[in-house]
C-alpha cells in the first residue's frame, strides 16, 4: 500500500500480508484477488481499516484507483500490490 500523509506531504510504502499498524490506523488484509475486466487485469484487495472507533471495510484496486472509496482527511491510500 502507498499512504500519502496530506498534512506533511509525505509518502509511505507499506508491505504487509496480514495486519499492519501505521500511526493511528490499523490495516487487516482480508482477501486479494485478480479481476479480469473487458480489456485488462486488475488486482483488488479487501481491506479492513480501523481508526479509533471507526471501521472501514472495502475494496482497493491497483489500476482502477478511482473505484477506491475510502476517504480520510489526513491520509490518501492506494493499493500497490497484495
SVG drawing of the C-alpha trace seen along z (x, -y; Angstrom):
<svg xmlns="http://www.w3.org/2000/svg" viewBox="-17 -20 24 34">
<polyline fill="none" stroke="black" stroke-width="0.4" points="0.0,0.0 1.0,-3.6 -0.1,-6.1 0.1,-9.8 0.1,-12.0 -1.6,-15.1 -0.7,-17.1 3.1,-16.7 3.1,-15.7 5.0,-12.5 4.6,-9.2 4.9,-5.8 5.0,-2.4 3.8,0.4 4.2,4.1 2.1,6.4 0.5,9.8 -2.0,9.9 -2.1,7.0 -0.2,3.7 -0.2,0.7 0.5,-2.7 0.2,-5.6 -3.5,-5.6 -4.6,-3.3 -4.7,0.5 -4.9,2.4 -6.0,6.0 -5.8,7.7 -8.9,9.9 -8.6,11.1 -6.6,10.4 -7.8,11.4 -7.0,10.7 -10.0,9.4 -10.4,9.6 -12.3,6.7 -13.0,6.4 -9.5,5.5 -7.2,5.6 -6.5,7.3 -6.6,5.6 -5.6,6.5 -8.1,6.0 -7.7,6.3 -10.4,6.4 -9.0,4.4 -10.3,3.5 -9.1,0.2 -9.5,-0.6 -9.1,-4.2 -10.1,-4.9 -13.8,-3.7 -14.3,-3.8 -14.1,-0.7 -14.0,-0.7 -14.2,2.5 -13.8,2.1 -12.1,3.0 -8.9,1.2 -7.9,1.5 -4.4,1.3 -5.0,-0.1 -8.6,-1.5 -8.0,-3.5 -11.0,-5.7 -13.0,-2.8 -11.4,-3.1 -14.0,-4.6 -12.0,-5.1 -12.0,-8.7 -9.8,-10.3 -8.9,-13.9 -5.3,-13.2 -4.4,-10.1 -4.8,-9.0 -4.4,-5.3 -3.6,-3.4 -3.0,0.2 0.4,1.1 0.3,4.9 -1.0,7.6"/>
</svg>
